[in-house]
Amino acid sequence: MAEPGKLAGNAQRRPDPRPDPGPNPSPNPNEKLVKVFDSEQEPEALVVKGLLDSAGIESDLTSASMVQDAFPGLGGMLILVREEDAEAARQLIADYRQSPADDDETAEIAIIEEPPPKA
């Protein structure tokens, strides 16, 4: 039997399965959040949130919907980031909007003027 605090035989100590909380282990409820993007289209807001997430900028996607009984169809989506990340987030969004569209994913089909003759 192994002594207390020591591992028996060739056993190795398992790494701690809990993730490292990093420099900000929990959100600060008093942290100032800044709006960096808004859209009436949820899919567009989700794309921008994914863009920010992929750049390591934490963001919060919030509904800005109005009271639907009084203002049906009005509202939209807001993306909020930490105040210190706002400038980088805005620049990333602006760069994405200015980048040319990548049309390589669409198929081009040759148009035939006349159908081929039947045999």
MINU-304350 format. One record per residue: residue number from 0; x, y, z of N, C-alpha, C in turn. Coordinates in pm, whole numbers, plus 32768, in hexadecimal, padded with zeros to 4 digits. Layout:
REM residues N
[pt NUM; [X; Y; Z]; [X; Y; Z]; [X; Y; Z]]
...
//
This chain:
REM residues 119
[pt 0; [8054; 7F8B; 8000]; [8000; 8000; 8000]; [8058; 807B; 8000]]
[pt 1; [8032; 80E0; 7FB3]; [8080; 815B; 7FA6]; [806C; 81B3; 801F]]
[pt 2; [80D3; 8202; 803B]; [80C9; 825F; 80AA]; [8064; 82CD; 8087]]
[pt 3; [8022; 8306; 80EB]; [7FC5; 8372; 80CF]; [800C; 83E5; 8088]]
[pt 4; [7FCD; 841A; 801E]; [8008; 848A; 7FD3]; [8063; 845C; 7F62]]
[pt 5; [8083; 83D9; 7F5A]; [80D8; 83A6; 7EEF]; [8087; 8345; 7E9B]]
[pt 6; [80AA; 833C; 7E1B]; [8063; 82E4; 7DBF]; [80A5; 825B; 7DBD]]
[pt 7; [8056; 81F4; 7DB0]; [8089; 816C; 7DAE]; [80BB; 8148; 7D24]]
[pt 8; [8127; 80FC; 7D1D]; [815B; 80C6; 7CA0]; [8177; 8131; 7C37]]
[pt 9; [8148; 8115; 7BBC]; [815E; 8170; 7B4D]; [80EB; 81D3; 7B39]]
[pt 10; [8090; 81D9; 7B99]; [801C; 8233; 7B8B]; [804C; 82C3; 7B82]]
[pt 11; [8008; 830E; 7B2F]; [8027; 839C; 7B1E]; [7FB3; 83EE; 7B50]]
[pt 12; [7FD4; 8462; 7B82]; [7F6C; 84BC; 7BB2]; [7F21; 84F5; 7B3A]]
[pt 13; [7E9D; 84EF; 7B3D]; [7E4B; 8525; 7AD2]; [7E4A; 85BE; 7ADA]]
[pt 14; [7E46; 85FE; 7A65]; [7E3C; 8691; 7A69]; [7DB2; 86BA; 7A9C]]
[pt 15; [7DAC; 872E; 7AD7]; [7D2F; 8763; 7B0A]; [7CD0; 8777; 7A95]]
[pt 16; [7C58; 8736; 7A95]; [7BFE; 8743; 7A23]; [7BBA; 87CB; 7A19]]
[pt 17; [7BBE; 881A; 7A84]; [7B7F; 889E; 7A7F]; [7BD3; 88FC; 7A2A]]
[pt 18; [7B92; 8947; 79D1]; [7BDE; 89A5; 797D]; [7C16; 8A17; 79D0]]
[pt 19; [7C86; 8A4B; 79A3]; [7CC4; 8ABE; 79E4]; [7C68; 8B36; 79D1]]
[pt 20; [7C3D; 8B77; 7A3D]; [7BE0; 8BE6; 7A2D]; [7C1D; 8C61; 79EB]]
[pt 21; [7CA1; 8C65; 79DD]; [7CE1; 8CD6; 799A]; [7CDE; 8D53; 79F0]]
[pt 22; [7CFA; 8DC7; 79B3]; [7D03; 8E41; 7A00]; [7C7B; 8E73; 7A32]]
[pt 23; [7C0E; 8E54; 79EC]; [7B88; 8E7E; 7A16]; [7B35; 8E02; 7A33]]
[pt 24; [7B3E; 8DCA; 7AAE]; [7AF9; 8D4D; 7ACA]; [7A61; 8D58; 7AC4]]
[pt 25; [7A27; 8DCA; 7AE0]; [7997; 8DD9; 7AD7]; [7976; 8E65; 7AA4]]
[pt 26; [7904; 8E73; 7A62]; [78E1; 8EF6; 7A2C]; [78CC; 8F5B; 7A9C]]
[pt 27; [78F1; 8FD3; 7A80]; [78DE; 9040; 7ADF]; [7858; 9081; 7ABF]]
[pt 28; [77F5; 907A; 7B1A]; [7772; 90B2; 7AFB]; [7773; 914A; 7AEC]]
[pt 29; [77DC; 918B; 7B1D]; [77E6; 921C; 7B14]; [7838; 924A; 7A9B]]
[pt 30; [7862; 91EB; 7A4A]; [78B5; 920B; 79D6]; [7862; 9254; 796D]]
[pt 31; [789C; 92BF; 7936]; [7854; 930E; 78D3]; [785A; 92C8; 784C]]
[pt 32; [77E3; 92B5; 780F]; [77D8; 9279; 778B]; [77B0; 92E5; 7728]]
[pt 33; [77E5; 92DA; 76AE]; [77D1; 933F; 7647]; [7796; 92FC; 75CC]]
[pt 34; [7735; 933E; 758D]; [76F9; 9309; 7512]; [775B; 9320; 749F]]
[pt 35; [777B; 92B6; 7456]; [77D3; 92C2; 73E2]; [778E; 929E; 7360]]
[pt 36; [7716; 9263; 7368]; [76D0; 9239; 72EF]; [763D; 9229; 730F]]
[pt 37; [75E9; 924E; 72AD]; [755A; 9231; 72B9]; [7525; 920E; 722F]]
[pt 38; [74C0; 91BC; 7230]; [7483; 9190; 71B2]; [73F4; 9166; 71CD]]
[pt 39; [73A0; 9177; 716A]; [7318; 9144; 7176]; [7311; 90B1; 714F]]
[pt 40; [737D; 907E; 7115]; [7382; 8FF3; 70E7]; [73D5; 8F9F; 7148]]
[pt 41; [7395; 8F3E; 7187]; [73DD; 8EE8; 71E5]; [744F; 8E99; 71A3]]
[pt 42; [743E; 8E61; 7129]; [74AD; 8E18; 70EC]; [752A; 8E70; 70D8]]
[pt 43; [7516; 8EED; 70B1]; [7587; 8F48; 709F]; [75CE; 8F5F; 7125]]
[pt 44; [7581; 8F72; 718F]; [75BB; 8F87; 7214]; [7608; 8F0A; 7241]]
[pt 45; [75D4; 8E94; 7222]; [7619; 8E19; 7247]; [769E; 8E0A; 71FE]]
[pt 46; [76A3; 8E33; 7180]; [7720; 8E2E; 7134]; [7788; 8E8B; 7174]]
[pt 47; [775D; 8F03; 7197]; [77BA; 8F64; 71D4]; [77E8; 8F31; 725D]]
[pt 48; [778E; 8EF7; 72AB]; [77B5; 8EBE; 732C]; [781D; 8E50; 7319]]
[pt 49; [7809; 8DFB; 72B4]; [786B; 8D92; 7297]; [78F1; 8DCC; 726E]]
[pt 50; [78EE; 8E38; 7224]; [796A; 8E7C; 71FB]; [79B5; 8EAE; 7276]]
[pt 51; [796E; 8EED; 72D2]; [79AD; 8F1F; 734D]; [79E0; 8EAB; 73A2]]
[pt 52; [798F; 8E42; 73B0]; [79B9; 8DCD; 73FE]; [7A38; 8D90; 73C6]]
[pt 53; [7A40; 8D86; 7341]; [7AB7; 8D49; 7303]; [7B33; 8D9F; 7317]]
[pt 54; [7B20; 8E21; 732F]; [7B91; 8E7A; 734A]; [7BB2; 8E81; 73DF]]
[pt 55; [7B68; 8E36; 7430]; [7B83; 8E34; 74C0]; [7B44; 8EA9; 750B]]
[pt 56; [7AE5; 8EED; 74CD]; [7AA1; 8F5D; 750E]; [7A1C; 8F2A; 7543]]
[pt 57; [7A0D; 8F28; 75C6]; [7990; 8EFB; 7602]; [7923; 8F60; 75E6]]
[pt 58; [78AD; 8F2E; 75C1]; [783F; 8F87; 75A1]; [77BC; 8F4E; 75D5]]
[pt 59; [775A; 8FA5; 75DE]; [76D6; 8F7E; 760E]; [7671; 8FA6; 75A3]]
[pt 60; [7625; 8F46; 7574]; [75BD; 8F60; 7510]; [753A; 8F72; 755A]]
[pt 61; [74FD; 8FE6; 754A]; [7487; 900A; 7594]; [7417; 9034; 7536]]
[pt 62; [73A0; 900E; 7558]; [732D; 9037; 7509]; [7305; 90C4; 7531]]
[pt 63; [72EC; 9117; 74CD]; [72C1; 91A1; 74E5]; [7230; 91AF; 74BC]]
[pt 64; [71E4; 9145; 74CD]; [715B; 9147; 749D]; [7105; 91A4; 74EF]]
[pt 65; [70AB; 91E5; 74A9]; [704B; 923D; 74EA]; [6FD6; 91E8; 7519]]
[pt 66; [6F7C; 9224; 7563]; [6F04; 91DF; 758E]; [6EB5; 91BD; 7510]]
[pt 67; [6EA6; 913C; 74F3]; [6E6D; 9113; 7473]; [6DD8; 9133; 7467]]
[pt 68; [6D92; 9144; 74D6]; [6D05; 916B; 74CE]; [6CF6; 91F9; 7498]]
[pt 69; [6D53; 9250; 74BE]; [6D4B; 92DC; 7495]; [6D97; 92F6; 7414]]
[pt 70; [6E0A; 92B1; 7402]; [6E61; 92C9; 738E]; [6E84; 9245; 734B]]
[pt 71; [6E26; 9204; 7308]; [6E44; 9181; 72CC]; [6EAF; 918B; 7260]]
[pt 72; [6F0F; 912F; 7269]; [6F78; 9128; 7204]; [6FEC; 9186; 721B]]
[pt 73; [6FE3; 91DE; 727F]; [7052; 923A; 7298]; [70AF; 91FF; 7300]]
[pt 74; [712B; 9224; 72F6]; [718E; 91F2; 7353]; [720A; 91CB; 7308]]
[pt 75; [724F; 916A; 7338]; [72C8; 913C; 72F7]; [7324; 90FB; 735A]]
[pt 76; [73A1; 90F2; 7334]; [7407; 90B1; 7386]; [7479; 9112; 739E]]
[pt 77; [74AE; 9110; 7418]; [7521; 9163; 743D]; [7593; 9108; 7464]]
[pt 78; [760E; 9132; 7443]; [7684; 90EB; 7473]; [76CF; 914B; 74CD]]
[pt 79; [76E6; 911C; 7548]; [772D; 916A; 75AD]; [77B2; 9128; 75CB]]
[pt 80; [7819; 917A; 75E1]; [789D; 9148; 7609]; [78CF; 919D; 767E]]
[pt 81; [7938; 916D; 76BF]; [7978; 91BC; 7728]; [79AB; 923F; 76EE]]
[pt 82; [79A9; 92A5; 773F]; [79D4; 9329; 7711]; [7A62; 9326; 76D9]]
[pt 83; [7ABB; 92DA; 7718]; [7B46; 92D5; 76E9]; [7B55; 9288; 7665]]
[pt 84; [7AF2; 9236; 7640]; [7AF6; 91EB; 75C2]; [7AAA; 9230; 7551]]
[pt 85; [7A66; 929E; 756F]; [7A0B; 92DD; 750F]; [7A53; 930A; 748F]]
[pt 86; [7AC3; 934B; 749D]; [7B0A; 937F; 7426]; [7B38; 930D; 73CC]]
[pt 87; [7B71; 92A4; 7408]; [7B9F; 9231; 73B8]; [7B28; 91EC; 7375]]
[pt 88; [7AB7; 91E2; 73BB]; [7A40; 91A3; 7382]; [7A0B; 91F4; 730D]]
[pt 89; [7A02; 9277; 731D]; [79D1; 92CD; 72B0]; [7A2C; 92C5; 7236]]
[pt 90; [7AAF; 92C2; 724E]; [7B0E; 92B9; 71DF]; [7B00; 9234; 7196]]
[pt 91; [7AF0; 91C9; 71E1]; [7AE0; 9144; 71A6]; [7A61; 913E; 7150]]
[pt 92; [79F4; 9177; 7182]; [7976; 917A; 7137]; [7985; 91CF; 70B9]]
[pt 93; [79C7; 9242; 70C6]; [79DB; 929A; 7051]; [7A31; 9255; 6FE8]]
[pt 94; [7A9B; 9211; 7012]; [7AF2; 91C9; 6FB4]; [7AA4; 915B; 6F6D]]
[pt 95; [7A4F; 9115; 6FB7]; [7A00; 90A9; 6F7D]; [799F; 90E0; 6F15]]
[pt 96; [7961; 9151; 6F33]; [7902; 918D; 6ED5]; [7946; 91BE; 6E56]]
[pt 97; [79C5; 91E7; 6E60]; [7A0C; 921C; 6DEC]; [7A4E; 91AF; 6D99]]
[pt 98; [7A59; 9137; 6DCF]; [7A9A; 90CC; 6D84]; [7A41; 90A3; 6D10]]
[pt 99; [7A7E; 9084; 6C9C]; [7A2D; 905D; 6C28]; [79E8; 8FD8; 6C41]]
[pt 100; [7973; 8FCA; 6C08]; [7928; 8F4D; 6C15]; [7973; 8EDD; 6BCE]]
[pt 101; [796F; 8E69; 6C09]; [79B0; 8DF4; 6BD0]; [7948; 8DA6; 6B81]]
[pt 102; [7947; 8DBA; 6AFD]; [78E3; 8D7A; 6AA9]; [790E; 8CF2; 6A74]]
[pt 103; [797D; 8CBD; 6AA5]; [79AF; 8C3D; 6A73]; [7956; 8BC8; 6A99]]
[pt 104; [78FF; 8BDC; 6AFA]; [78AE; 8B6D; 6B29]; [7834; 8B53; 6AD2]]
[pt 105; [7815; 8BAD; 6A78]; [77A0; 8B98; 6A23]; [77C9; 8B50; 69A4]]
[pt 106; [7773; 8AFB; 6976]; [778F; 8AAF; 68FC]; [7763; 8B00; 6884]]
[pt 107; [77B1; 8AF8; 681C]; [778B; 8B38; 679E]; [7762; 8ACC; 673C]]
[pt 108; [76F1; 8AE1; 66FB]; [76BD; 8A7E; 669D]; [76C0; 8ABC; 6611]]
[pt 109; [76F8; 8A72; 65B4]; [76FA; 8AA2; 652A]; [766E; 8A98; 64EF]]
[pt 110; [7643; 8B02; 64AE]; [75BF; 8B04; 6473]; [75CA; 8AD4; 63E2]]
[pt 111; [7577; 8A73; 63C0]; [7575; 8A3C; 6338]; [7506; 8A81; 62EC]]
[pt 112; [7528; 8AB7; 6278]; [74C5; 8B00; 6227]; [7456; 8AA3; 61F7]]
[pt 113; [747B; 8A33; 61BF]; [7418; 89D6; 618B]; [742C; 894F; 61CF]]
[pt 114; [73BF; 890B; 61EB]; [73D0; 8888; 622A]; [7415; 8828; 61CB]]
[pt 115; [745D; 87C8; 61FE]; [74A1; 8767; 61A6]; [743A; 8713; 615A]]
[pt 116; [745D; 86EB; 60DF]; [73FE; 869B; 608F]; [73E9; 8611; 60CE]]
[pt 117; [736E; 85E2; 60C1]; [734F; 855D; 60F6]; [7373; 84F3; 6090]]
[pt 118; [73A7; 8486; 60BE]; [73D2; 841B; 6064]; [7364; 83BF; 603B]]
//
